[in-house]
Amino acid sequence: MVVNEFPDRKILVDGVEYLYFGGTNFLGITTNPEFQNILFESIKKWGTAYGSSRNSNVKLSIYETTEKLLAKNINSEAALTVSSGMLAGKLVVEYLSKTTHAMFHFPDAHPALMNPPSLPIFINSKLNAKLFDKSISKITVLTDAVPSQCVEPIDLNILLTIPKEIQINLVIDESNSFGILENNWQNALKKENINIIKVGSLGKAIGISGGFIAGNTSFISEIQNQASFIGAAGMNPAFLETYVNAQEIYVLQKQKLQHNLNYIDRNFKDRGKFTYHPSYPIIYFDDKSVSKKLFDNKIITTSFKYTNASGKLNRIVITANHSIEDLEHLIAQLT
């Protein structure tokens, strides 16, 4: 279906109004009037676009300001912004494919991370035997923080069973979790042989077009020196300033989202057909009849063929902007 305006909690299709429980606008930021006003003021200061390389002799201060704040919020030593989450993943994988001996991926890793030579980390539910190859001393492991069709952060403790002599670059895509979940991966994987690198899109919960790469200072410095980074235009500076100045709004919207998730948790009783967790704003389901029932009752959810999945990706997305009445109507159709 094609619509003529941004779908917030409601969506107009062929002149008919539906409730919208889809998309990725988890915090409801993109249509928030205060957030938009911050963006408008930022555009007045920085213009609508900036096409120069980050290595240009003229440098905009907002890049350093935002990247320091992002590093703090992501709980990393340093961070780098790029024009999209997809580019963030590709830049990191391109670099690590040249500097590590082998690459492995967890199931359902995002396409931004997938590298053709990458090997599955599990074979027949066991760690790939190649991980124990004595000729390999440096590897890359690719994963999503919350894989598709899942509603909880992935358990990465299995990595602690890999011989400590092997240096592991762990690349985690936080596109669907940044701004929503507190993924303090360092706490569980604080080992000398594990180097954690985070990438992600800022176009979901954060509501601005762009992406990030976060890691230790030396790794970020290496990425900054890559030809693909130098040759690309940076992220829109107006969006960067918007992120910096909208921190209080993000906090308030996250509180609203949690309020809605708490309501769902208290009142959503019949969960047998669904994959659901009370701290995550996505409810997955496989039963095609659910989509039809919801649509017949004026509710539109997300349903489309996603990457290499065998069937459609069906999910209900709760946002900070949904009202209690919206949630009541949704729950009534799920029982």
C-alpha positions, 0 to 999 in steps of 0.5 A: 500500500502507498500512503501520502504522509508519514504514518504515526499512530494512525495511517490513511489508506484510500481515504480510510483511517487505520491504527498503525502498529508497524514501522520502526518509529519506536520512540515516536520521535519523527512526528514529535513537534518539539523534536521537529522544532529542534530539527528546523532550528538545526537546519537554519544553522547547518543547512539542508545537506553537507556533501564534503568529505570528513577529511576536508580542510574545513571541518564542522565542529558538530561532528566531534561534539556529536560523536563524543556524546554518542560514544558516551551513550553507547558506552564505548571509547569512541564513535564515528557517524556515517550517512547510514546504518548500512554503510556503517556495517559495510565499512566495518566488515570491509576493514575487518575482512582484510585484517582478520583470518576468518569471519563468522556470523550468528544466525539471522545477522543483518545484511549490512554485516554479511560478508560472502566469505563469512562462515556460520558460527554454529554447525549442527548446533555446535560451534564451528570446528574452524574456530578451533583451527590452530592456524587462526589467531584473529577472527571476526564475529558478526551478530545483531544485538536483537536478531530478527524474529527475537525480542531479547538480546542475543546470548553471546556467552558462547564466545567465552568458550573460544580459546583465549589465544584467539583475538575476537573482533565482535561486531554487534548491530544495534539498529533495533535496540539503540535508544530502547535497550541498555545493551552493556555488552562489555559487562558480560564479555569483558575479556582481553581477547574480545574487542567489541565494535558496535554499529547501527542505524540512527533512523529507527528509535533515534529518528534521524538519517544516519549511522554510527560505528563505535569501539575503542579509539584505535579501531575508530582511528583505523576506520577514519583512515579507510578510503571508503570513509574518506571518500564518502560525505558525512552525515547531515550536520543538522541531524547531528545537532538535533541529536545533541539538543534532543536528549531530554525528549528522547528520555521523555519518549522512552518513558512513554514507550515503557508506560505503553509496554507496561500496559501491554504486559498487564493486559495481553494475556493470550500470548500463545501465538506470539513472540513477545517480551515486556521490555521490547516494542515488537511482537512477532507472529507467524499465523497469517490469519492474525494480520487479516483479523487486525486489518479487518478491524482497522489495524495495519501491522508490518508484513513483508518479505525480509532478506532471505527469510523463507516467509513474511516478516510479521510483526506488531510494533508498539510506539511511544505515541500510541494511546491507551485506547489504541492499545486496548483496541489492539489487545481486543483483536489478539485474544 
